[in-house]
Every structure is written in structure tokens, then in C-alpha cells.
Amino acid sequence: MWLMSSPVASLMVGGLFVMGFLILSGLLMRGFILFDRGHTIKRLWLWGFPIALFLSISPLLVGEPLLTQFLPIYNGQNADAVVVLGRGKRLQPSRVSTAAVLMLTDRAPQIFVSGRKDAPIMATMLSQLGVESSKISGENCSSTTEENGQYTAQQLLPSGIQSIILVSDPLHLLRAQLVFRSLGFEVIPYPSPLPHQVSLHHRRLLAFRESLGFVAYALRGRYLPRPIATIDTTAAQ
């Protein structure tokens, strides 16, 4: 509690922790280099983990603001479709209600739900909230953000759907936006709020996870333009 109430203390402790982590990373990197193996691991240790750690804990409240402050503000734009990403049972009600409002206010003519296990449940919830069943479609094979983007692009882009309102929680939305944009969509990000039941500890874990995911996807080139025709969806990870 003392650290949380003292920004200076948070910064000092976070900075010391990051410095120690960087030193440890450097020692491990030197070991990998000396033995001339583990090239992918070397890249992750050199860039990914230190950056992700800094984003999420130095200071303790930096990770979440940095992941969300670069998202553009929604200004009432319309799109060809609303796309809702699954993220587990706990977050389903928030994103479904957010997406339903967009549909019921005619921001898009159709809605697409994406996510293994999540998609069928979210489709049912949307119908219960008054969205016409004929306007709901989706895929229930994806289990990662990369697969969300690839499988959605394979179904929507050939039918002429170019602009989408992308719905996910604020921490996830930046990474998702960049992935979908790289696959050829014009993306309008629309955050669904995290439920009040999500504890501060859980929010910090989500921020840490997203920091890792954001850097890892960048290292793997998943934010660069990629024509959908060249993508092998069986290789999605």
C-alpha cells in the first residue's frame, strides 16, 4: 500500500527492479551468444522481456496507461461490420453489451464474433439483447489474437468488408488493432470496459501479459502489412 500511494517510491523500486532484470538478461544473453544457440530466445531476452517488464511495472501503474493512451477516440463513425473478439467468460458480458449498443444504433449492418468457445456464446447473448440473428456471423476456431485476425480476414475481406469497428477490452485493443490493420482492414477501435469485478491484481496481470504479447508480436512481424492470400492459417500461433 505504501508503494501504491507513493509515486516516487514506485518509480524507484520499479527502476531498481528493471535494472536488475536487465543485468540478468545481459548475463543470460552473453551465455547464449557464447554457446551460439537459441537465436529466437536471444531476441526475446534482449528486447521483449525487458521492454514488457518496464511497461508493466516501472512504475507500477505505467503498463496500463501506455497500452491504452495511443488508441484513437471513437467519434461515431460507421463501418462495414462490428467485430467482437472473445477473451474468456468473465469479459463476455461487457463486450457483448458494448457491441449490441453499436448494432442497435446502426453503426454497422452486421456483426462478426471471433473466438474459440466465446463466439457461439456471444452470438446467443447478442440475440438476447435484440440484435437480429440474420446480422450475426462469426468463427469459433481461433484461440489467439493472430488467429482472430486471420480467420476474420479470410471470411470478411473476400465479401468486400473493409472497415470494421473492433471491440475488445482496452488493454488488448492496441495489439488487436495493429494485427487486424496488418491484414488489410480499416480498423476503428472501440474499447469495452473491464468489469468492476476484475481486481487491481488481475488488471496488473493483464497489463503484464499484454506488454509481453505486444512486444512478442512486434518481434515476429505481425504488425507489418500482410496480404491475406499469402497467409497460411494452419501456421497461426
N, C-alpha and C positions, 0 to 999 in steps of 0.2 A: 504493500500500500504506500510506503514511503517513496518508492521509486515512481509509482504511478502519479503521485501528487507533486513530484519534483522533476520538471523537465531537465534541469541541469544534471541532476543525478542520473536520470535515464540516459542522457546523452553520454555522460562519462562512462557509465557501466557498459552501455551498448558499444561505445567506441573501443573500450578495452577488450571486450569480448570479440569484436570483429578483428581487431589487431592480432589477438591470439589465434583466431581461426585462420587468418591469412598466413601467419608464420607456419602454422601446422600444415596448411595447404602447400606452401612453398617447399617444406621439407618432404612431403609426400610426392610432390611434383618432381623434385630432384631425384628421388628414388626411382620413379617411373622412367625418367629420362636416362638414368644410368643403366637401367636394365633394358632400355629400348623396346618397351612394350606398353600396351594399354593406351593407345593413342586417343580413343574416344574418351576414356576415363580421364586422361590428362587434360583434355579440353574442358571437361565439366569441372574438374577441380580448379583449373586455372581461372576460369571465367564464371561458370554458372553458379556454383555453391557460394563463393564469397559475395557475389552481387546479390543473389537471392537472400542470403543471410542479412546483408546490410539493409536491403529494402524492408525486411520484415521485423527486425528487432533493434535497429540503431537509428533514432531512439525507438522505444518500444511501440510507439504509435505511428511510425513513419510508413510502414508497409501498406496499410490500407489506403491512406490518402494518395500515395504515389500511384497505386493501381487504379484509382478512380478519377483523379483530377484531370486526366487527359481525355476523358470521354466528353464528346460534344453534348450540349444541352438540346433536348428534343424540342422542336419548335412547331409541332403539329403537322409535320409532313405526312403525306400519304405514300403508300408503296404498293408494289405488286402483290406482296404477301407478308404476313407476320410469321416469323419463325421462332418457335419456343424450344429451348434446349432443356433436356432433362438433367437433373442434378441430385437425384435422390428424393426419397419420400418426404423428408422434412421440409424441403423447399418447394414442393409441387404446388401447394395451395396459393402461395404468394405469386408465383409466376403465371399460374393459370388465371387467377383473378385479374392480374395486370394485362394479360393477353386478351382476355374476354372484353375488358373495357375498350381496348383498341379496336376489336372487331365490332362491337356494338355501337361504336361511334364512327364506323365506316372508314377507318384509316387504311384498310386493305380489303380486297374482295375475298381473300381466302387465308387460311391459317395452316401451317405445317408444324407438326410436333416431331421432335427428334430425340431418340434415346432408348437404349435397351431397357425394358421393364417400365420406363417412365412414359413412353409415348402412348400406349393403349390407355393407361390410367388418366393421363392428361386429356386425351381426346374425350373420354367419358365425362370428365369434370367440366370440360368446355361446353359439351352438350347440355349438361345440367344447369349451366349458367346462362343458357339461352342462345348460344351460338349454333347456327343451323348445321346439321350433320353433313350436308352436301358441301359445306365450305371447309370441312376439316379433312386433312390428309396427313401423312407422316411416314416415318420409318422407325422400326424398332430393332435395328441391328447394331447401331453404333454404341460404343462404350467409352469413347474418348472424344475430346473436342475436335481432334483431327478427323475422326470418323464422322462426327456430326456434320462437319463442313463438307467432306467428300460425298457422303451419301445424300445429303440435301442437295448439293450441286448437281449430282447425277440425275436427280428427279426433277428439279425445278428449272435449271438453266435450259435444257432442251425444249421446254414448253414455253419459253420466252419470258420467264420470270427473272427480272434483272435486279430490281430494287427490293430490299426486304427491311422490315423492322425487326431487329434481332433482340429477343427478350432473354435475359439471364440475370443472375444476381450481380451487383456492382463489382465485386472482386473478380469475377470470371469474365466479365464482359469485354475488357480490353483485349485479352488474348483471343477470345472468340471472334471479336470484330476483325482482328488482323488476319485470322485464319480464313474467315469467310470472304474477306476482301481479296485475299491472295488467290482464291478460286474463281473470281470473276464477278462476285456480287457487288452491288452498290449498297453499302450497309448503313442503316440508321440504328445505332444502338439505343436500347430502351431498358434501363435497369429496373428490375423488380426488387423491392426492398427485402432485406433479410428479415425473417420473422423475429418478433420480440423474444421468443423462447430461445433463440440462439444466444448462448452465453458469450461473455467477453473472451473467455479462454478459447471457445470454439471459433470465434471470429479471428483470433490471432493465428490459430492453426490453419484456417482457410487462407489468410493472408500469406502465411509462410508457404503453403502448398502452391498458391498461385504465383508467388515470386519464383519458386523453383520451376514451375511449369512455363512461365513466361520466358525465362532465360533459356531453358532447355529447347523450347520450340524455336527460338531465335537461332540457336546454335545449329539446329537441324534444317534451317532454311524454310521454315513453314510460314513465314510472312512474306516471302517473295512471290511474285506473280507465277501462277502455275495453271496453264490451260488444262481444263478438266479432262480432255481427251488423252492427255499424257499420263494420267494418274492411274496407278494400279491399286484399286481399293483393297485388294487382299493383303497389301503391304501396310495398310494403315495401322498405326500403333497409338 
